[in-house]
Amino acid sequence: MSCPPPTPARLELEGLSWGSGILEPVSLTLRPGRVLGVLGANGAGKSTLLRLIYRFHTPQSGRVLVDGDDIHRLPARRVAKRVAAVLQEQPTDFALTVAEIVALGRAPHRRALAGPSERDQHIIGHALERLSLRAFADRPFGTLSGGERQRVMVARALAQEPGLIVLDEPTNHLDIRHQLEVLRLVRALGATVVASLHDLNLVHGFADDLLVLSGGRALAVGPVAQVLTPDLIARAFGVVATPRGPARFDFSLPSDTQTERPA
Amino acid sequence: MRTGPTPETAAPLAAARADAPPLRRSLRGGLWGLGLAVLVLSVSVAVSVGAVAIPLGTVWGVVLDRVAPGVITPDWSAGRANIVWEIRLPRALLAALVGAGLALVGAVLQSVTRNPLADPHLLGISSGAAFGAILALLHTGLFLGAVTVPLLAFVGALCSTLLVLAVASFAQATSADRLVLTGVAVSFIVMALANTLIFLGDPRAAHTVVFWMLGGLGLAQWGHLIWPAAILLGAALWFRLVAGSLNAMTIGDETAATLGIPVARFRLTCFVVAALVTGVMVAFSGVIGFVGLMIPHIVRLVVGGDNARVLPASMLAGAVFLIWADIAARTLMRPEDMPIGIVTGLVGGAFFIWLLRRRLRG
């Protein structure tokens, strides 16, 4: 059975705000297939913005348009077919296997009473394959390492066949190799991506566009090269940024030409 | 870069799926068969054991004779037939229903609160049900006939459930462990109120009520079984339908919401159905603790975490466990009938300690 990749979605935020001052109105347009990094210090409003985009918070004002539809006016299930989220929540106490967690991504597509269809099985298998999780399919989630867990959560989102994937600090608690690996995998998924990041050094090579938040206000939006300047970093994080110092490294995966790790 | 599955990746995928599951499926089928056989055997032993020991052959003979009269010629006395059919079989079946119901509710509550320690007893639902039942038994009288006790037990269970949720949100005890602490706190308060009702009630009736509160299946009759059976069947079917959503709830509220689940409403509905089941079980059996905590954990070790399997397996295991707990309660201090809550409390408390120890290491 063929598995047509989902079409990446177009995301528009129109004067989006929340909770008197926690997030001041933000507007931006993200073209289909682009990767937006959301940067900011702790408490800058990154998570709040993301929650509005994955429809957990209702905006105080403004709209979130995915392919032109206001997601806060659509039923939750319809939105779930277009927008998936990879959050920091992880199930460790309930002995679900990797395949069972990835299968949850099919829930919004399934009608009540219907079991998993052949197409569901196919998409689940594809998502496992894509994130090199075939070998882990029957392992309980709780027995995996941090990097493997994060890949499972991305595979679960991928099984939703979303046009837009929202990731909340996907590199948190991962070592440097797994940080780079997860970001490369996410970038290769083909969906439009919005990801909050707290590490400035991970932005290059991952994000196309950047939104920098500080104290709930958007300091800058635009292509990474234009936005990420020492002056802006100083304003957003309150640190002095020197473009290059001694004893600093650039990190990349050893085989950047190879697109997927062998399973 | 986006690609569909290439033939190279698709082929081994299909092959791997083809040879793995059938084996597991037949193994699982075998486990279900074994479980049902153990259940039937447990009911039979429960009916056979007692002050008058009745051989298993006679037990099955009496049941067959009642279900399909005339198939076999009775070679037992009418008295024995009565013990089997009128006293011991309804009691064993009630034990099975209550065990299945409490284990089901425990498994559901653990998923929707994302807390492996959730249990109708610890969350205060059972105490609320006991309060309602005591109110009916000692104070209001059976003003609605036979349904008065289960109905008030349900209302009590529901009120204390809502109270726990309200207090939890008032005290901002949103984390899983703190929700259980809230349940324990509310449980203490509601139990104190229930004890006040007993204190104020008729002392002779109060003795019966205290005994009933410790948990007992001695009052089982055929006519009463219909309530727990009907409620349990309905609840089990509904929970089985939403097993996928229950799985999603174990990841987290926000992730479940992004999967299209109306999280707050779904959790509330689960709590109401759980209160309904707990209410009717408490009305007929008293307060039997720890079954709902213990059984789903043991079941998950065997069948994994998918609620599509955990829920029915918990019901089966809960039924078997409570039948044996009742056998123990009837035989350990013969000829006295020990309250079954004492048995489940001893086993469950030890289990709780083991669970804490295991969580510490895990």
Interface residues (C-beta under 8 A of the other chain):
Chain A: S2 C3 P4 P5 R51 Y54 R55 F56 P75 A76 R77 R78 V79 A80 K81 V83 A84 A85 L87 E89 Q90 P91 D93 F94 A95 L96 T97 E100 I101 L104 G105 A107 P108 R110 A112 L113 Q121 H122 G125 H126 E129 R134 D138 P140 G142 Q160 A188 L189 G190 T259
Chain B: M1 R2 T3 G4 P5 T9 L13 A16 R17 A20 Q110 S111 R114 N115 P116 L241 G244 S245 N247 A248 T250 I251 G252 D253 E254 T255 A257 T258 L259 G260 I261 P262 R300 L301 G304 G305 D306 G362
